[in-house]
Amino acid sequence: WAIIDYAECAPKGYRSQFATCIERKVDGYPTWRFGNGKEQGGEMELADIARESGYLKRGTFDPSLEGGVPPLGGGAACQ
């Protein structure tokens, strides 16, 4: 979390920043806001987050670490 600015937007979430999320017009979560100004709502693959954030350019991200994770919307997660 040293390089991620995280805000909990669920009203009853742990250390919720609900008012900040309302001010910033977050209409759903997860909502991703990147340093390049791009905003993306919904689930994202880890490799896509790394690319959009510029983390891939640092050469420290290994997409193979995401292996074995159910695909987004696969329905098998959280059973």
PyMOL commands that set and color helices and strands:
alter all, ss='L'
color gray80, all
select helices_A, chain A and resi 18-23+46-53+55-58+63-66
alter helices_A, ss='H'
color red, helices_A
select strands_A, chain A and resi 31-33+39-41
alter strands_A, ss='S'
color yellow, strands_A
deselect
rebuild
show_as cartoon
